[in-house]
Amino acid sequence: MEAEPDRLTHAALFEGFFIAGLSGFGGVLPFARRIMVDRRHWLTDAEFADLFSLCQFLPGPNIVNLSAAFGARHRGITGALAAMAGLLAAPITIVITLGLLFARFGKNPLVHHGIEGLTAAASGLILATALKIAGPALRIPTGLAMVVLAFVLFAILHLALPLVIAIALPISLLLAARRVK
């Protein structure tokens, strides 16, 4: 029996998310997007942005939700487990190892300076990925308007996220309905 061409194997799901988890320890999203969109072409930019947006509404870490949702789409519950196991295997091992090393060498000033440098690099990766994910929305005038609205409500007016969602969701649905007509 031939496998369905659009269904990834458990091994492919595990491997793809393992590489993302290993490459992006502490900031997996940029690497997961690069693997899923740019390298393996599992999703388009817009599909990735849609799936990631959905996963942001679910409880728990967004990237774990993304791996579970994507894995489930291809192989059901076992695909979700394979993708999540791949994503988490390396970081869990790294965290345990780093914890042991920090207990031993944590008082060294060089260690603290190194961590500060990693913080700056991670911030740059997050910003670059945010711009890539926002790309599809920014190309549509109504999408750009929603990005600006959400930014103003959250970053400038300091409204709580549930309130931002309560305000932005009906406006977004109205604008999307008008676009479809």
Secondary structure, DSSP 8 states (H G I E B T S, - for coil): ----TTS--HHHHHHHHHHHHHHTTT-HHHHHHIIIIIIS-SS-HHHHHHHHHHHHHSSS-HHHHHHHHHHHHHHHHHHHHHHHHHHHHHHHHHHHHHHHHHHHHTT-HHHHHHHHHHHHHHHHHHHHHHHHHHHHHHTSHHHHHHHHHHHIIIIIS---HHHHHHHHHHHHHHHHHHHH-
